[in-house]
């Protein structure tokens, strides 16, 4: 029996202890500090910071974001100040908050992923999310995440270079998500997160040109939720490590669906652009849902969808 109502939402994902199961998805919440004037970061389950690379990246040129009727397209291209700036300037400011910080890492080569993992070890971060699924860069990212062997190779390299929990972030742009999940689990991933964005495109009918400077981009938001939910269910049934579900979560009801499908935690992404308080409000809604149903721990929802 849980003695404290606040403990109802507590989860432990591969050794990362969180006060709530609701994280912020990488690339949608900056480094967290950008939201600190609006949101008490201490109330977020975990902050997954922007995709971070060895060297600073300027990102893609041209228009990089576009709204769609039920979501958004982006082609940011992993713009970030580089790992050294993160370690020396950003992480010390984040460390003042009582919230786990997970760094999403991306490299052009397998070796770069390993170098990032080694550099971030013992810097105060709580875990690493290995981005093998970004659709918006020409090298790395999704190039590793659409082949089970190369995805496993990256995870093995990262595991060899860090003592931190390693979360493999999977792409939906594959034919068999269960196969990908099994591959990274066998390579040593401590948890799996999914989904990253779907590949999408928008065309300006006045100019007859693609809206995004990168022509295609990552599609996210409410429209992708059924796809994400299906993939989380398939992955959770294929592996034993915890699954973190994301993709179009806008409300607590959305989050509950993901947990019933098998997610042990969830991440809010596109909703942050609409409502900076989304992650905190979703957590509060999950607590209300548990109370209404007489449940005392959020883990009682995980994988309980009845498909019989």
C-alpha positions in Angstrom: 0.0 0.0 0.0 1.3 3.4 -0.9 1.3 5.7 2.2 1.7 9.0 0.6 -0.5 10.3 -2.2 2.5 11.8 -3.9 4.1 8.4 -4.2 1.2 7.3 -6.4 3.0 8.6 -9.4 6.6 7.7 -8.5 8.4 5.4 -11.0 11.9 4.0 -11.4 12.9 3.6 -15.0 16.2 1.7 -15.3 17.4 3.2 -12.1 16.2 6.7 -12.9 13.9 7.7 -10.0 11.1 10.1 -11.0 8.4 11.8 -9.0 6.0 11.4 -11.8 6.0 9.2 -14.9 5.7 12.2 -17.2 8.8 13.4 -18.9 9.4 16.1 -21.5 10.3 14.8 -24.9 13.7 15.8 -26.4 13.6 18.7 -28.7 10.3 20.0 -27.5 11.3 21.5 -24.1 14.7 23.1 -25.0 17.1 22.5 -22.2 14.3 23.0 -19.7 15.6 26.3 -18.5 13.7 28.1 -21.3 10.5 27.0 -19.5 11.6 27.7 -16.0 9.9 31.1 -15.8 6.5 29.3 -16.5 6.9 25.8 -15.0 8.2 24.6 -11.7 10.8 22.2 -13.2 10.7 20.3 -9.9 7.3 19.0 -10.8 8.4 17.3 -14.0 9.2 13.6 -14.0 12.4 14.1 -16.0 13.7 16.6 -18.4 15.1 15.1 -21.6 17.1 17.9 -23.1 17.7 18.8 -26.8 19.6 16.4 -29.0 23.3 17.0 -28.1 26.3 16.4 -30.3 30.0 16.5 -29.8 30.4 19.8 -31.7 27.9 22.7 -31.9 25.4 22.4 -34.7 23.6 25.3 -36.4 20.8 23.0 -37.6 19.0 23.1 -41.0 18.6 26.2 -43.0 15.3 27.7 -44.3 11.9 27.3 -42.7 12.1 24.7 -40.0 8.6 24.4 -38.6 5.1 24.2 -40.0 1.7 23.6 -38.5 -0.6 20.9 -39.9 -4.3 20.3 -39.1 -3.5 17.9 -36.3 0.1 18.3 -35.5 3.3 19.9 -36.7 6.3 19.3 -38.9 9.8 20.2 -37.9 13.2 20.0 -39.5 15.4 21.7 -36.9 18.3 19.5 -37.6 19.6 19.0 -34.1 20.6 22.6 -33.5 22.6 22.6 -30.2 25.6 24.3 -28.6 27.6 21.1 -28.3 28.4 18.8 -25.4 31.0 21.0 -23.7 28.7 24.0 -23.5 26.0 21.7 -22.1 28.4 20.3 -19.4 29.9 23.6 -18.4 27.1 26.1 -18.7 23.7 24.4 -18.9 24.0 21.4 -16.6 25.2 23.4 -13.6 22.0 25.5 -13.9 19.8 22.4 -14.3 21.4 20.8 -11.3 19.8 23.3 -9.0 16.4 21.6 -9.7 15.3 18.4 -8.1 14.6 16.7 -11.4 16.5 14.0 -13.3 18.1 15.3 -16.4 18.5 12.9 -19.4 20.6 13.9 -22.3 19.5 12.9 -25.8 22.8 12.2 -27.7 23.3 12.0 -31.5 26.4 11.3 -33.5 27.5 11.0 -37.1 29.4 7.8 -36.4 29.2 4.9 -33.9 32.4 6.2 -32.3 30.9 9.7 -31.8 28.0 8.2 -29.8 30.6 6.4 -27.6 32.6 9.6 -27.1 29.5 11.5 -26.1 28.6 8.8 -23.6 32.1 8.9 -22.1 32.1 12.7 -21.9 28.7 12.8 -20.1 29.5 10.1 -17.6 29.8 11.5 -14.0 28.6 15.0 -15.0 25.4 14.8 -12.9 23.1 13.7 -15.6 20.7 10.8 -14.8 20.8 8.9 -18.0 21.4 9.0 -21.8 18.8 8.7 -24.5 20.4 7.4 -27.6 18.9 9.2 -30.6 19.1 6.7 -33.5 15.8 8.0 -34.9 16.1 11.7 -35.9 14.8 12.1 -39.4 16.2 15.6 -39.9 19.9 15.1 -40.3 21.8 13.7 -43.3 24.3 11.7 -41.2 23.6 9.7 -38.0 20.1 9.7 -36.5 17.6 7.7 -38.4 20.4 6.2 -40.5 21.2 4.0 -37.5 17.7 3.5 -36.4 16.2 1.7 -39.4 18.5 -1.3 -39.3 18.6 -3.6 -36.3 22.3 -4.4 -36.6 23.4 -0.7 -36.8 21.0 0.3 -34.0 22.4 -2.5 -31.8 26.0 -1.4 -32.7 25.4 2.1 -31.4 23.8 0.9 -28.2 26.7 -1.5 -27.5 29.2 1.3 -28.1 27.4 3.6 -25.7 26.9 0.9 -23.0 30.7 0.3 -23.2 31.5 3.9 -22.5 29.1 4.9 -19.7 27.9 3.8 -16.3 24.6 5.7 -16.9 21.3 4.1 -17.8 20.9 3.9 -21.5 17.6 4.5 -23.3 17.4 3.7 -27.0 15.0 6.0 -28.8 13.4 4.2 -31.7 12.0 5.5 -35.0 8.5 4.7 -36.3 9.8 4.7 -39.8 10.5 1.0 -39.8 8.5 -2.0 -40.9 8.9 -4.1 -37.7 9.2 -2.1 -34.4 9.3 -5.3 -32.3 12.4 -6.4 -34.2 14.1 -3.1 -33.5 13.2 -3.2 -29.9 14.6 -6.7 -29.4 17.8 -5.7 -31.2 18.6 -2.8 -28.9 17.5 -4.7 -25.8 19.9 -7.5 -26.7 22.6 -4.9 -27.2 22.2 -3.8 -23.6 19.7 -1.0 -23.7 18.3 -0.4 -20.2 15.0 1.1 -21.5 13.4 2.0 -24.8 11.6 5.2 -25.8 9.3 5.5 -28.8 8.2 7.0 -31.0 10.3 9.7 -32.6 8.6 11.6 -35.4 7.1 10.2 -38.6 8.5 11.5 -41.9 6.2 14.1 -43.4 6.0 16.9 -45.9 3.9 20.0 -46.7 3.7 21.9 -50.0 2.9 25.6 -50.5 0.3 25.6 -53.3 1.0 29.3 -54.1 4.7 28.8 -54.7 4.6 25.1 -55.6 7.5 24.6 -53.3 8.0 22.5 -50.2 7.2 24.5 -47.0 10.2 23.2 -45.1 13.7 24.2 -46.2 14.7 20.6 -45.7 11.8 19.5 -47.9 10.7 16.7 -45.5 10.6 16.8 -41.7 9.4 15.1 -38.6 5.6 14.9 -38.1 4.3 14.9 -34.5 1.2 15.8 -32.5 -2.2 14.3 -31.9 -2.4 12.8 -35.4 0.4 10.3 -34.7 -1.0 9.0 -31.4 -2.7 5.9 -32.8 0.5 4.9 -34.6 2.6 5.6 -31.5 0.2 3.7 -29.3 0.3 0.7 -31.6 4.1 0.7 -31.7 4.4 1.0 -27.9 2.1 -1.9 -27.4 4.1 -4.0 -29.9 7.5 -3.1 -28.4 6.3 -3.6 -24.8 5.2 -7.1 -25.7 8.5 -7.9 -27.3 11.0 -6.8 -24.6 11.4 -7.0 -20.8 13.1 -3.6 -20.3 10.9 -0.6 -19.5 9.2 1.3 -22.4 8.7 5.0 -22.4 5.8 6.0 -24.6 5.4 9.2 -26.6 3.7 10.5 -29.6 0.7 12.9 -29.6 0.2 12.9 -25.8 -1.9 16.1 -25.1 -3.9 15.0 -22.0 -3.8 12.7 -19.0 -6.2 10.4 -20.9 -3.7 10.0 -23.7 -1.0 9.2 -21.2 -3.2 6.6 -19.5 -3.7 4.9 -22.9 0.0 4.6 -23.4 0.5 3.1 -20.0 -2.3 0.6 -20.5 -0.5 -0.3 -23.8 2.7 -1.1 -21.8 4.6 2.1 -21.2 6.1 2.5 -17.8 6.5 6.2 -18.3 5.5 8.7 -21.0 6.9 11.8 -22.5 5.0 15.0 -23.6 6.3 16.6 -26.8 4.3 18.7 -29.2 1.9 19.6 -26.4 4.6 21.7 -24.8 4.4 24.2 -27.7 0.7 24.6 -27.0 0.7 24.5 -23.2 4.0 25.0 -21.3 2.3 23.3 -18.3 1.4 20.2 -20.2 3.7 17.8 -18.5 2.7 18.9 -15.0 -1.0 18.9 -15.9 -0.9 15.5 -17.4 0.7 14.1 -14.3 -2.0 15.7 -12.2 -4.6 14.2 -14.4 -3.1 10.7 -14.0 -3.2 11.1 -10.3 -6.9 12.1 -10.4 -7.6 9.1 -12.7 -5.9 6.7 -10.2 -7.9 8.1 -7.3 -11.2 7.9 -9.2 -10.6 4.2 -9.9 -9.3 3.3 -6.4 -5.8 2.6 -7.6 -2.8 3.5 -5.5 0.2 3.3 -7.8 0.6 4.3 -11.4 2.4 1.0 -12.2 -1.0 -0.7 -11.8 -1.9 0.6 -15.2 1.2 -0.7 -17.1 0.3 -3.2 -19.8 -3.2 -3.8 -18.5 -5.0 -3.3 -21.8 -7.4 -6.2 -22.3 -7.1 -7.5 -25.9 -9.0 -10.7 -25.2 
